[in-house]
Amino acid sequence: MTENAPDQQPALPAAWNPADEEAALYQRWVDAGYFTADAGSDKPPFTIVLPPPNVTGSLHMGHALNHTLMDVMTRRRRMQGYEVLWLPGMDHAGIATQNVVERELAKSGKSRHDLGREKFVERVWDWKAEYGGKILGQMRRLGDGVDWSRERFTMDEGLSRAVQTMFKRLYDDGLIYRAERIINWCPRCLTALSDIEVEHSEDEGELVSIRYGDGENSIVVATTRAETMLGDTAVAVHPDDERYKHLVGTEVELPLTGRRIPVIADEHVDPEFGTGAVKVTPAHDPNDFEIGRRHDLPMPTIMDERATITVPGPFQGLDRFEARPAIVAALREQGRIVAEKRPYLHAVGHCSRCDTVVEPRLSLQWWVKVEPLARAAGDAVRDGRTKIHPPELEKRYFDWVDNMHDWTISRQLWWGHRIPVWYGPNGETVCVGPDEQPPSGEGWTQDPDVLDTWFSSGLWPLSTLGWPEETPDLAKFYPTSVLSTGYDILFFWVARMMMFGLYGGGDVQPFDHVYLHGLIRDAQGKKMSKSRGNVIDPLDWMDSYGADATRFTLARGANPGSDMALAEEWAAGSRNFCTKLWNATKFALMNGATVATPLPPAAELTEADRWILGRLASTVSEVDELLEDFQFAKAVDRLYHFTWDELCDWYLELAKVQIAGERADSTRAVLGHVFDTVLRLLHPVIPFITEKLWRALTGGESVVIADWPKADASYADAAADARIADVQKLITEIRRFRSDQGLKPGQRVAARVNGAGFADVSAHEEAVRALARLTAPEDGFTASASVEVSLSSGNVHVELDLSGAVDVAAERKRLEKDLAAAQKELKQTEGKLGNQAFLDKAPADVVEKIKVRRDAAAADIERLTARLGSLPTA
């Protein structure tokens, strides 16, 4: 890069106003094609497919975090010379989207059945065109550098072709089958749910113990779902349970029904739980279903799809939650209730979409036989083809894929990918691929169900790149480089993509790395929820603080696999950082900072110059290493402290002195180089402000396509580092002493500096005096105070003339107020530490913090008392 004269650089406004700048900057990047990937490029590929948000969704803090981290990775790789593809898109979100449109229809008193399937699906497409994809515009606000030319939707024609191809291949290989099994059923959404679409919570219920049979041949069972007893077809006990051996093989009467059911022995029963006897309802419990299969029991279904009792009798037509107390009351009247426990906390499954209590139900559904697919997904991680970050989450991944149950993939919905299976008039079943004609003629019908949304999203890395066709995108960008997502969907989505990617991609893993970030919680560490009122909207933060500050806050808290507590004051702090960076870069520009190659030789630079260049090289190396290891929080924190502490607080202040002297030109070159490098390092995290500043500083086209910095340790100078460290310590101690003496920060006082340790840093006396606000002593100088500072080469003695510089009365009043506060703090902390009851209950870390506070208060009292004693009396 050639040198830019200051008068050639575009002027910057007085302050950074994100609302005035961000949208135009983003559109400029898109229009320039910076985010559009070239499959024909000879650059090494770097690919991320965006976890597709629901078409119904809007940006929440979890999205904002993940999108920020993906943008950090892709922007950095682009600057490193990779051909970067960050591919965006949306998921059709079967249940969620159908629910939205059905609610809209309900407002006019209609249901989807009034429209019919074809018209209803058209209505959903219309809704998607008008309202769907709001989140895509919000992604632009955040600064997502995605390739909009490749935006995909899980119901696109190409993706639908991929879904049909995968179904057909799995079906032909015997890995998709249709069977009657127990499934999770949502009586509100009227569809089957997979295990991962069920959220479990501890709900209050009641545990009822019921006596079946009479006299010596009676047996007691306990249940939280008394209504299901209408479907009992056995009572089971453990084969080795001596209490019930005489009953095994006999029958007992099932109360309220008049039916007699067998007592059977099954090793699944835990003799230590409850009475050691369990009721068996094969059509309404997954464990009971397996017992029923082993013992060839009848499996009557006692509820319809809306969870209404269908058994003829007094309970027919009642909702399950109406039937439960009615059945308990009837049993109580017969003297069959042995015990009742309420409230009784137990795990209850809820539909993840509508929160309705899920009903286990025997149903004919389509299933994926997952065992060989899951084994391959486990092997890809075990042999290192795919690496999980942080590695300690591998165990959770293996626990899931090694114990996965067959996956129910059919959904009783109309919005989604229709199952490509036709049934003939004589019991024929035909699965049709994308290039095959479905059978026609009288009596042929297509399966009415659609596929689970996770089926199509499980194909996302393949289908978005054009699979099953051999496309240039697939050849260039598959396998993808990184999957970034929350650890909470490790099982939902990651495992399914691994299974389908390996199966459909020729045993090639769908991604090389899986980075799992944590969940976002509030400042107290509580999970965010609307009911708690602690949800933070990232759009509000972007309105108040800008996209850069929002991103910086999220990235600075992103430790792999760890949850992040979030508070608004941290966003305000990030905005302050952006303001600091803006003002510092403007200072450099106003003082003629230039970006030139090469820098002056080390011999022509000051120790301060060599020190900052050495610290810069170290920062580049550390940030690179941390980002390669997905340690975003540590990398951003390192950038924060280098920029704020070392560059702005120290070098900038030292540079002011140098620019006013003989080293102006070399200092301007170093300033320009350091700010150029820092802006490029920060760009992936805070892209908008760095773009504006970098272009003003360098005159370059865009920092988006600038080279990523490389560490240059050639200017590192250990002696200069040590000397600058001494200068920093000397200035810091003088500032602290001045503060203790009650001097205002900008107030200048005369001082004499000497001592054995000063000789080594005497070349920096001008900087010391400028930064410590000390003037040279004049004739007749008389010291009224002094401070001794110990440096690496010896002590420095600083004598100050404070006569007339301090308002003694005001200073005494201030010190007495601070002393009273310190004494109060000491009394409170000593009181707590002297309370044995408190010490017995309080956690060790809490006690330790109180001890630290006590010691600090004691030190403050000693310091303030000494200072008060040194003040002249009135």
Sequence and secondary structure as in RCSB ss.txt:
>XXXX:A:sequence
MTENAPDQQPALPAAWNPADEEAALYQRWVDAGYFTADAGSDKPPFTIVLPPPNVTGSLHMGHALNHTLMDVMTR
RRRMQGYEVLWLPGMDHAGIATQNVVERELAKSGKSRHDLGREKFVERVWDWKAEYGGKILGQMRRLGDGVDWSR
ERFTMDEGLSRAVQTMFKRLYDDGLIYRAERIINWCPRCLTALSDIEVEHSEDEGELVSIRYGDGENSIVVATTR
AETMLGDTAVAVHPDDERYKHLVGTEVELPLTGRRIPVIADEHVDPEFGTGAVKVTPAHDPNDFEIGRRHDLPMP
TIMDERATITVPGPFQGLDRFEARPAIVAALREQGRIVAEKRPYLHAVGHCSRCDTVVEPRLSLQWWVKVEPLAR
AAGDAVRDGRTKIHPPELEKRYFDWVDNMHDWTISRQLWWGHRIPVWYGPNGETVCVGPDEQPPSGEGWTQDPDV
LDTWFSSGLWPLSTLGWPEETPDLAKFYPTSVLSTGYDILFFWVARMMMFGLYGGGDVQPFDHVYLHGLIRDAQG
KKMSKSRGNVIDPLDWMDSYGADATRFTLARGANPGSDMALAEEWAAGSRNFCTKLWNATKFALMNGATVATPLP
PAAELTEADRWILGRLASTVSEVDELLEDFQFAKAVDRLYHFTWDELCDWYLELAKVQIAGERADSTRAVLGHVF
DTVLRLLHPVIPFITEKLWRALTGGESVVIADWPKADASYADAAADARIADVQKLITEIRRFRSDQGLKPGQRVA
ARVNGAGFADVSAHEEAVRALARLTAPEDGFTASASVEVSLSSGNVHVELDLSGAVDVAAERKRLEKDLAAAQKE
LKQTEGKLGNQAFLDKAPADVVEKIKVRRDAAAADIERLTARLGSLPTA
>XXXX:A:secstr
     GGGS    SS  HHHHHHHHHHHHHHHTTT   TT  S EEEEE    BTT    HHHHHHHHHHHHHHH
HHHHTT EEEEE EEB  HHHHHHHHHHHHHTTT  HHHH HHHHHHHHHHHHHHHTTHHHHHHHHHT    GGG
 EETTSHHHHHHHHHHHHHHHHTT EEEEEEEEEEETTTTEEE GGGEEEEEEEEEEEEEEES GGG EEEEES 
GGGGGG  EEEE TT GGGTTTTT EEE TTT  EEEEEE TTS TTSTTSEEEE TTS HHHHHHHHHHT    
  B TTSBB SSSTTTT BHHHHHHHHHHHHHHTT EEEEEEEEEEEEEEETTT  B EEEEEEEEEE  HHHHH
HHHHHHHTTSSEEESGGGHHHHHHHHTT   EE EES SSS B  EEE TTS EEE  TTS    STT EE   E
E HHHHHTTHHHHTTTTTS  HHHHHH SEEEEEEEGGGIIIIIHHHHHHHHHHTTS  SEEEEEEE  EEETTS
 B  TTTT    HHHHHHHH HHHHHHHHHHT  TT  EEE HHHHHHHHHHHHHHHHHHHHHHHTT    SS  
 GGGS HHHHHHHHHHHHHHHHHHHHHHTT HHHHHHHHHHIIIIIIIIIIHHHHHHHHTTTTHHHHHHHHHHHH
HHHHHHHTTTSHHHHHHHHHHHH  S GGGS      GGG  HHHHHHHHHHHHHHHHHHHHHHHTT  TT  EE
EEEESGGGGGGGGGHHHHHHHHTEE   TT   SEEEEEEETTEEEEEEE  TTTS HHHHHHHHHHHHHHHHHH
HHHHHHHHT HHHHHHS HHHHHHHHHHHHHHHHHHHHHHHHHHHS   
